[in-house]
Amino acid sequence: MYKLAFFVPSEDAERVKEAVFASGAGRIGDYEACCFQTLGTGQFRPLAGADPHIGQVGELETVEELKVELVCEDDLIHQAVAALKLAHPYEEPAFDAWKLERF
């Protein structure tokens, strides 16, 4: 089992979550589409060569984003990350995936 967490602009969150859920991630027992989300502010500065979805190259940008956390079975984590990258509006989406122990 993995924990997958990603950051996404609030207005794009539902579309990205649905893509990740469609990969099979976010299932706990007899429940699907399970996640926890936290509202916050993301910050970045696009560098030369970037094609930012939001902001301008060389300028610091802040964006209202959600941090979305969910679980994913081992055999689905690669598909879940691929779905996340495909659906996400950013060129380089920020995400974490870490292995969990089962108790």
mmCIF file of the C-alpha atoms, coordinates in Angstrom:
data_MODEL
# 
_entry.id   MODEL 
# 
loop_
_atom_site.group_PDB 
_atom_site.id 
_atom_site.type_symbol 
_atom_site.label_atom_id 
_atom_site.label_alt_id 
_atom_site.label_comp_id 
_atom_site.label_asym_id 
_atom_site.label_entity_id 
_atom_site.label_seq_id 
_atom_site.pdbx_PDB_ins_code 
_atom_site.Cartn_x 
_atom_site.Cartn_y 
_atom_site.Cartn_z 
_atom_site.occupancy 
_atom_site.B_iso_or_equiv 
_atom_site.pdbx_formal_charge 
_atom_site.auth_seq_id 
_atom_site.auth_comp_id 
_atom_site.auth_asym_id 
_atom_site.auth_atom_id 
_atom_site.pdbx_PDB_model_num 
ATOM 1   C CA . MET A 1 1   ? 0.000   0.000  0.000   1.00 0.00 ? 1   MET A CA 1 
ATOM 2   C CA . TYR A 1 2   ? 1.188   3.524  -0.838  1.00 0.00 ? 2   TYR A CA 1 
ATOM 3   C CA . LYS A 1 3   ? 0.171   6.985  0.283   1.00 0.00 ? 3   LYS A CA 1 
ATOM 4   C CA . LEU A 1 4   ? -0.013  9.393  -2.650  1.00 0.00 ? 4   LEU A CA 1 
ATOM 5   C CA . ALA A 1 5   ? -0.165  13.116 -1.989  1.00 0.00 ? 5   ALA A CA 1 
ATOM 6   C CA . PHE A 1 6   ? -0.286  15.839 -4.617  1.00 0.00 ? 6   PHE A CA 1 
ATOM 7   C CA . PHE A 1 7   ? -0.808  19.577 -4.887  1.00 0.00 ? 7   PHE A CA 1 
ATOM 8   C CA . VAL A 1 8   ? -3.265  20.999 -7.426  1.00 0.00 ? 8   VAL A CA 1 
ATOM 9   C CA . PRO A 1 9   ? -4.913  24.390 -8.057  1.00 0.00 ? 9   PRO A CA 1 
ATOM 10  C CA . SER A 1 10  ? -8.313  24.392 -6.371  1.00 0.00 ? 10  SER A CA 1 
ATOM 11  C CA . GLU A 1 11  ? -10.204 24.927 -9.632  1.00 0.00 ? 11  GLU A CA 1 
ATOM 12  C CA . ASP A 1 12  ? -8.580  21.830 -11.203 1.00 0.00 ? 12  ASP A CA 1 
ATOM 13  C CA . ALA A 1 13  ? -8.837  19.536 -8.170  1.00 0.00 ? 13  ALA A CA 1 
ATOM 14  C CA . GLU A 1 14  ? -12.001 17.595 -9.041  1.00 0.00 ? 14  GLU A CA 1 
ATOM 15  C CA . ARG A 1 15  ? -10.810 16.748 -12.570 1.00 0.00 ? 15  ARG A CA 1 
ATOM 16  C CA . VAL A 1 16  ? -7.403  15.559 -11.337 1.00 0.00 ? 16  VAL A CA 1 
ATOM 17  C CA . LYS A 1 17  ? -8.880  13.586 -8.422  1.00 0.00 ? 17  LYS A CA 1 
ATOM 18  C CA . GLU A 1 18  ? -11.320 11.820 -10.756 1.00 0.00 ? 18  GLU A CA 1 
ATOM 19  C CA . ALA A 1 19  ? -8.460  10.802 -13.067 1.00 0.00 ? 19  ALA A CA 1 
ATOM 20  C CA . VAL A 1 20  ? -6.478  9.388  -10.142 1.00 0.00 ? 20  VAL A CA 1 
ATOM 21  C CA . PHE A 1 21  ? -9.545  7.613  -8.741  1.00 0.00 ? 21  PHE A CA 1 
ATOM 22  C CA . ALA A 1 22  ? -10.238 6.104  -12.194 1.00 0.00 ? 22  ALA A CA 1 
ATOM 23  C CA . SER A 1 23  ? -6.826  4.387  -11.955 1.00 0.00 ? 23  SER A CA 1 
ATOM 24  C CA . GLY A 1 24  ? -8.124  2.480  -8.912  1.00 0.00 ? 24  GLY A CA 1 
ATOM 25  C CA . ALA A 1 25  ? -6.409  4.615  -6.271  1.00 0.00 ? 25  ALA A CA 1 
ATOM 26  C CA . GLY A 1 26  ? -8.355  5.919  -3.284  1.00 0.00 ? 26  GLY A CA 1 
ATOM 27  C CA . ARG A 1 27  ? -10.065 2.655  -2.336  1.00 0.00 ? 27  ARG A CA 1 
ATOM 28  C CA . ILE A 1 28  ? -10.363 1.572  1.285   1.00 0.00 ? 28  ILE A CA 1 
ATOM 29  C CA . GLY A 1 29  ? -12.304 -1.641 1.885   1.00 0.00 ? 29  GLY A CA 1 
ATOM 30  C CA . ASP A 1 30  ? -15.781 -1.206 0.396   1.00 0.00 ? 30  ASP A CA 1 
ATOM 31  C CA . TYR A 1 31  ? -15.296 2.530  -0.253  1.00 0.00 ? 31  TYR A CA 1 
ATOM 32  C CA . GLU A 1 32  ? -13.894 4.336  -3.281  1.00 0.00 ? 32  GLU A CA 1 
ATOM 33  C CA . ALA A 1 33  ? -12.895 7.924  -4.064  1.00 0.00 ? 33  ALA A CA 1 
ATOM 34  C CA . CYS A 1 34  ? -11.478 8.259  -0.523  1.00 0.00 ? 34  CYS A CA 1 
ATOM 35  C CA . CYS A 1 35  ? -9.114  11.152 0.100   1.00 0.00 ? 35  CYS A CA 1 
ATOM 36  C CA . PHE A 1 36  ? -8.281  13.965 2.465   1.00 0.00 ? 36  PHE A CA 1 
ATOM 37  C CA . GLN A 1 37  ? -7.635  17.464 1.199   1.00 0.00 ? 37  GLN A CA 1 
ATOM 38  C CA . THR A 1 38  ? -6.147  20.553 2.793   1.00 0.00 ? 38  THR A CA 1 
ATOM 39  C CA . LEU A 1 39  ? -6.332  24.086 1.410   1.00 0.00 ? 39  LEU A CA 1 
ATOM 40  C CA . GLY A 1 40  ? -3.091  26.044 1.258   1.00 0.00 ? 40  GLY A CA 1 
ATOM 41  C CA . THR A 1 41  ? -0.926  28.328 -0.827  1.00 0.00 ? 41  THR A CA 1 
ATOM 42  C CA . GLY A 1 42  ? 1.633   27.018 -3.304  1.00 0.00 ? 42  GLY A CA 1 
ATOM 43  C CA . GLN A 1 43  ? 4.593   29.096 -4.424  1.00 0.00 ? 43  GLN A CA 1 
ATOM 44  C CA . PHE A 1 44  ? 6.944   28.798 -7.419  1.00 0.00 ? 44  PHE A CA 1 
ATOM 45  C CA . ARG A 1 45  ? 9.038   30.795 -9.860  1.00 0.00 ? 45  ARG A CA 1 
ATOM 46  C CA . PRO A 1 46  ? 9.130   29.458 -13.445 1.00 0.00 ? 46  PRO A CA 1 
ATOM 47  C CA . LEU A 1 47  ? 12.656  29.401 -14.871 1.00 0.00 ? 47  LEU A CA 1 
ATOM 48  C CA . ALA A 1 48  ? 13.823  30.013 -18.445 1.00 0.00 ? 48  ALA A CA 1 
ATOM 49  C CA . GLY A 1 49  ? 12.537  27.211 -20.668 1.00 0.00 ? 49  GLY A CA 1 
ATOM 50  C CA . ALA A 1 50  ? 9.391   26.661 -18.572 1.00 0.00 ? 50  ALA A CA 1 
ATOM 51  C CA . ASP A 1 51  ? 5.911   26.916 -20.069 1.00 0.00 ? 51  ASP A CA 1 
ATOM 52  C CA . PRO A 1 52  ? 3.888   27.754 -16.945 1.00 0.00 ? 52  PRO A CA 1 
ATOM 53  C CA . HIS A 1 53  ? 0.146   27.116 -16.753 1.00 0.00 ? 53  HIS A CA 1 
ATOM 54  C CA . ILE A 1 54  ? -0.046  29.978 -14.239 1.00 0.00 ? 54  ILE A CA 1 
ATOM 55  C CA . GLY A 1 55  ? 2.365   32.910 -13.902 1.00 0.00 ? 55  GLY A CA 1 
ATOM 56  C CA . GLN A 1 56  ? 5.269   34.224 -15.960 1.00 0.00 ? 56  GLN A CA 1 
ATOM 57  C CA . VAL A 1 57  ? 8.853   33.049 -16.405 1.00 0.00 ? 57  VAL A CA 1 
ATOM 58  C CA . GLY A 1 58  ? 11.097  34.694 -13.825 1.00 0.00 ? 58  GLY A CA 1 
ATOM 59  C CA . GLU A 1 59  ? 8.260   35.953 -11.606 1.00 0.00 ? 59  GLU A CA 1 
ATOM 60  C CA . LEU A 1 60  ? 7.346   34.516 -8.204  1.00 0.00 ? 60  LEU A CA 1 
ATOM 61  C CA . GLU A 1 61  ? 3.780   33.192 -8.207  1.00 0.00 ? 61  GLU A CA 1 
ATOM 62  C CA . THR A 1 62  ? 1.455   32.082 -5.420  1.00 0.00 ? 62  THR A CA 1 
ATOM 63  C CA . VAL A 1 63  ? -1.621  29.939 -6.051  1.00 0.00 ? 63  VAL A CA 1 
ATOM 64  C CA . GLU A 1 64  ? -4.469  28.620 -3.894  1.00 0.00 ? 64  GLU A CA 1 
ATOM 65  C CA . GLU A 1 65  ? -3.977  24.867 -4.026  1.00 0.00 ? 65  GLU A CA 1 
ATOM 66  C CA . LEU A 1 66  ? -5.306  21.734 -2.416  1.00 0.00 ? 66  LEU A CA 1 
ATOM 67  C CA . LYS A 1 67  ? -3.055  19.043 -1.018  1.00 0.00 ? 67  LYS A CA 1 
ATOM 68  C CA . VAL A 1 68  ? -4.853  15.790 -1.787  1.00 0.00 ? 68  VAL A CA 1 
ATOM 69  C CA . GLU A 1 69  ? -3.855  12.605 0.056   1.00 0.00 ? 69  GLU A CA 1 
ATOM 70  C CA . LEU A 1 70  ? -5.073  9.096  -0.705  1.00 0.00 ? 70  LEU A CA 1 
ATOM 71  C CA . VAL A 1 71  ? -4.011  5.467  -0.519  1.00 0.00 ? 71  VAL A CA 1 
ATOM 72  C CA . CYS A 1 72  ? -3.142  3.250  -3.444  1.00 0.00 ? 72  CYS A CA 1 
ATOM 73  C CA . GLU A 1 73  ? -2.454  -0.471 -3.786  1.00 0.00 ? 73  GLU A CA 1 
ATOM 74  C CA . ASP A 1 74  ? 1.097   -1.429 -4.777  1.00 0.00 ? 74  ASP A CA 1 
ATOM 75  C CA . ASP A 1 75  ? 0.111   -2.733 -8.206  1.00 0.00 ? 75  ASP A CA 1 
ATOM 76  C CA . LEU A 1 76  ? -1.739  0.515  -9.082  1.00 0.00 ? 76  LEU A CA 1 
ATOM 77  C CA . ILE A 1 77  ? 0.727   3.199  -7.959  1.00 0.00 ? 77  ILE A CA 1 
ATOM 78  C CA . HIS A 1 78  ? 2.405   3.608  -11.365 1.00 0.00 ? 78  HIS A CA 1 
ATOM 79  C CA . GLN A 1 79  ? -0.968  3.972  -13.105 1.00 0.00 ? 79  GLN A CA 1 
ATOM 80  C CA . ALA A 1 80  ? -2.142  6.434  -10.445 1.00 0.00 ? 80  ALA A CA 1 
ATOM 81  C CA . VAL A 1 81  ? 0.950   8.639  -10.860 1.00 0.00 ? 81  VAL A CA 1 
ATOM 82  C CA . ALA A 1 82  ? 0.648   8.462  -14.666 1.00 0.00 ? 82  ALA A CA 1 
ATOM 83  C CA . ALA A 1 83  ? -3.027  9.520  -14.442 1.00 0.00 ? 83  ALA A CA 1 
ATOM 84  C CA . LEU A 1 84  ? -2.074  12.352 -12.085 1.00 0.00 ? 84  LEU A CA 1 
ATOM 85  C CA . LYS A 1 85  ? 0.591   13.660 -14.472 1.00 0.00 ? 85  LYS A CA 1 
ATOM 86  C CA . LEU A 1 86  ? -1.697  13.389 -17.489 1.00 0.00 ? 86  LEU A CA 1 
ATOM 87  C CA . ALA A 1 87  ? -4.652  15.190 -15.866 1.00 0.00 ? 87  ALA A CA 1 
ATOM 88  C CA . HIS A 1 88  ? -2.690  17.843 -13.944 1.00 0.00 ? 88  HIS A CA 1 
ATOM 89  C CA . PRO A 1 89  ? -2.513  21.319 -15.509 1.00 0.00 ? 89  PRO A CA 1 
ATOM 90  C CA . TYR A 1 90  ? 1.098   21.937 -14.388 1.00 0.00 ? 90  TYR A CA 1 
ATOM 91  C CA . GLU A 1 91  ? 4.111   21.026 -16.484 1.00 0.00 ? 91  GLU A CA 1 
ATOM 92  C CA . GLU A 1 92  ? 5.764   19.583 -13.355 1.00 0.00 ? 92  GLU A CA 1 
ATOM 93  C CA . PRO A 1 93  ? 3.132   18.564 -10.775 1.00 0.00 ? 93  PRO A CA 1 
ATOM 94  C CA . ALA A 1 94  ? 4.394   18.259 -7.203  1.00 0.00 ? 94  ALA A CA 1 
ATOM 95  C CA . PHE A 1 95  ? 3.590   14.916 -5.588  1.00 0.00 ? 95  PHE A CA 1 
ATOM 96  C CA . ASP A 1 96  ? 4.871   12.425 -3.016  1.00 0.00 ? 96  ASP A CA 1 
ATOM 97  C CA . ALA A 1 97  ? 4.417   8.667  -2.940  1.00 0.00 ? 97  ALA A CA 1 
ATOM 98  C CA . TRP A 1 98  ? 5.584   6.611  -0.001  1.00 0.00 ? 98  TRP A CA 1 
ATOM 99  C CA . LYS A 1 99  ? 5.238   2.997  1.022   1.00 0.00 ? 99  LYS A CA 1 
ATOM 100 C CA . LEU A 1 100 ? 3.011   2.247  4.022   1.00 0.00 ? 100 LEU A CA 1 
ATOM 101 C CA . GLU A 1 101 ? 3.152   -0.609 6.502   1.00 0.00 ? 101 GLU A CA 1 
ATOM 102 C CA . ARG A 1 102 ? 0.024   -2.684 7.008   1.00 0.00 ? 102 ARG A CA 1 
ATOM 103 C CA . PHE A 1 103 ? -1.118  -3.279 10.577  1.00 0.00 ? 103 PHE A CA 1 
# 
